[in-house]
Amino acid sequence: MNQKHLNLIIALALAGMSATAGASGYRFGSQSVSSQGTAEANGAEAADASTIFANPAGLSRLEGRQFAGGVTALVPHSTYQDTGSIRFTGSATGGQAQQGDYAPSAVAAPSLYYSHQLDGRWTAGFGLFVPFGTDLSYDRDWAGRYSLTSIKLESVTLNPSVAFKLNERHAFGFGLDIDYMKASLAQAVDVPGTIAAAQHSGTGAVLARQIAGLGGNPALLASAGDAYAGVKGKDWGVGFNLGYLFTLDADTRFGIAYRSSIKHALKGGAVWDFSTVTSDAIVNGVLQGVSRRQDSDARVELRTPETLSLNAFHQFDPRWAGMADVTWSRNSRMENIDIEFLGTGEGDEVIRQQWKNTVRVSLGASYKLNEDVLLRAGIAHDNAPVRSSELRHAALPDADRNQLSFGANWKLSPSSSIDLAYSYLDFKDAVGSYTNSCNPVAVGCTGNGETTRGTWKTHMQLVGVAYNARF
């Protein structure tokens, strides 16, 4: 593929994909509109070229050349109610106790798949989809600002694949996952708490004399506000996926699919902004200096979770079909997020996660209404990887959720069709009481020492549309 065209496709995919994740963890909710209509239960169906994501062995069932291109819109509704967030000094953080618009009102993510049958045994394919994503933007003065003011994670995966049909019963698939990821995170810096701690320890007078000696106004320390910090990074990573499809008879098949973990080392920069702490630039400069915060290169290493899926499909009669999927995700790969500030004396900023592994279960069905219309439906339950309220951070206030989906395939001609899908996801209330283990006066680490206490409530709708063609 022409590099210019490839760069354009990646840019368009990233431009439209950020949202609160519809699946557990940071995983994006849907990579296929036809699959969404069954709540992702149809991994063994291999209905179109999007089987590249669910199970590449399914390519062996596709004849000729096929294309599936779709877009899924996410419409989240999220609220937050604070229940007593505090600074590391023990005083209340203040600020807005309620948040109702920290998630985007609506966003969309594309997916593109292409398959080409090479001969009676071999089929090749290519997929482009969004595996992970989140976009949360709280008010700069919300009660939990010392944990986070915004986070944005964008990713896109290029997935060249191949399938080999050993015989009428056994087929195997393999794909490369070439993953691009970029992320940004911002938070407030607790300057008022740091000043209060200095005054309590008796070093406040020293700070005031230093400011006065440089010509600044130490009286402004009493009304000092927050500083702000931001970190950005990006990286390419490579993994793989495998699939196996066993065809018991003309109506029944079973599948196994595995997608590997991908290691990323996101590299970028960190910026610390003390310019609005007070109206005196000298005071601001001294406060930044004593805080040991300076702009620098930054790095974050992480591994995406691998997944293992077991799925089944059975055609009960010419009209009805049933399907099921169980997917295990090794979310424990995501232990802590360590943000390194390279070339400085600052210690890492650590977001504790210590995720647990999860299981997602989905059941689906399809009904052939007539020669042109196929109806779909599905339900699913997905566990959140968050272990406890003490480990629920504002960057991912995740919770268990249930999904109800409906879909349809409308045949436009013998060689083309349109898929439609609608899903409703209902999340359990997410109670958080997260405490940062590092505070501003500690040495060897970076953090605000805050405790963010509150409850997040979320429900979400997904609407998908796709065009399918055979050549």
Secondary structure, 3 states (H helix, E strand, C coil): CCHHHHHHHHHHHHHCCCCCCCCCCCECCCCCHHHHCCCCCCCCCCCCCCHHHHCHHHHHHCCCEEEEEEEEEEEEEEEEEECCCECCCCCECCCECEECCCCCCCEEEEEEEEEEECCCCEEEEEEEECCEEEEEECCCCECCCCCCCEEEEEEEEEEEEEEEECCCCEEEEEEEEEEEEEEEEEEEECHHHHHHHHHHHCCHHHHHHHHHHCCCCHHHHHHCCCEEEEEEEEEEEEEEEEEEEEEEECCEEEEEEEECCCEEEEEEEEEEECCCCCCCHHHHHHHHHHCCCCCEEEEEEEECCCEEEEEEEEECCCCEEEEEEEEEECHHHCCEEEEEEECCCCCCEEEECCCCCEEEEEEEEEEECCCCEEEEEEEEEECCCCCCHHHCCCCCCCCCEEEEEEEEEEEEECCEEEEEEEEEEEECCEEEEEECCCCCCCCCCECCCCEEEEEEEEEEEEEEEEEEEEC
